[in-house]
Amino acid sequence: MLLYEAFTELEGRTPRESTRARATLSDDERHLGEWARYQRRHEKQLNVYQHARLDVSPAFAWDIRAAAWERSFETCLAHRARTGKLPRLNGADPEEFALARWLGRQLRELQLGRLDATRGRQLEALLRR
């Protein structure tokens, strides 16, 4: 657990267990990513302490897709608070560009009725700000 948290703090992201660019994935990172997947898969077999320790870890998330969505949404909120505008497809700023693409995909999912209702309300609130 400590190695997983240390990796996350150092790299600014959680360890991966796989990637298309295999040369960028070290054995240590892959093992940490596999360890996290194992914890998620065997959640029911963990003892109370193990479960509680993972719950309080700033690096570990039980649902990595939900955590990624929340991080992106929080980044949109921060961008809106900082600039007063929603992220735009600004080619000069790769981070804003990526965030605008994420937001566009989420708005499209909302428009098509494929977005979770709670997330839809969050996006609608972001647009009203």
ZINORQUI-V228329 format. One line per field, one symbol per residue. phi: phi as a letter, one per 30 degrees, with the letter a starting at -180 (. if undefined). A space follows every 10 residues. Layout:
phi = ???
This chain:
phi = .dddddeddd ciaddccaad deddcddddd dddddddddd dceddddedd dddddcddcc bdcddddddd ddddddeddd ddcibddbdc ddbeddeddd dddddddddd ddicceeddd ddddddddd
